[in-house]
Every structure is written in C-alpha cells, then in structure tokens.
Amino acid sequence: RYEGREDFAAVMQPFFRNTLLPLDSNGKPDLSFFAEDCFHFSARGYAEMAMALWNNMMEPVGEKQTYNNFTHDRSKLKCPKPEKPFLSTLRNSGFRDSDLNLEKTEPSVPYWAVIVAAVAGVLVGSL
C-alpha cells in the first residue's frame, strides 16, 4: 500500500515473534518482568520491549531480530551510524525494486496455541 511513497513507510518490527518467557536462575518464570497481574509488563519488562523495538527499527529489513533475550543490558542498544543515520525501511534497506515477498505468511504458532495460553494465563492469574 505504501511501497511507492517517498514520504511514508510502514515496516513490521518482528522483535516479539519468537520471544520466550524470561527465566530466573532457578529456571522459573522471572516475575520481575511482569506486573502484579502476571499478564502485563512491569517497568523492567517495558524497558526491555522498548530496547528491542528500537533495535528492530535500526536493523535493515530482512535482517531484523525476531526475539528478545531479556538481558537488561543497555549496551545492547543499537545506534544510528553516520553512513546510515535513519530508521530502516523497505526502500532504504535495498528492497526498492526487488521481489521481496510481502504476502501474508503462515504464523509460526498455531492460533489455537495462543487461545490455550491465554486461557491458562487467566486461570493461573485467578488462582
């Protein structure tokens, strides 16, 4: 829809696609990343997501990280470089005239798994 425009771009940022639940040193879910309801992120969780989103915006299309490793390390932030001082889009990532497949792809997780996880989360949260 926006591929031909010079003044606007929409770019999917897949940093959360393959993210796993952060674990503590005992191998249990690290609840410091979540709010009291165990569903929404805490300030720490939102900080991690913000860093992952920022890094995704700096990465070229086709090379974007699809996970977040929850290391709480500010040094992992990616900065613009003098030769590329802008957010990465399809056009400036070198895909302007290529045959990059923008069609919908099958999700990597079946839809029913999301429903089961949501129901389990509600049940665990209510207990």
Protein Blocks (a to p, Z undefined) as FASTA:
>chain_A
ZZmpmkbccdddfklmmcccdddfkopacfklpcfkomaccfklmmmmmmmmmmmmmpcg
hiacfbdehlopaklpccddfklgcccdfklnopmmmccdfbdcddfbdfklmmmmmmmm
mmmmmZZ
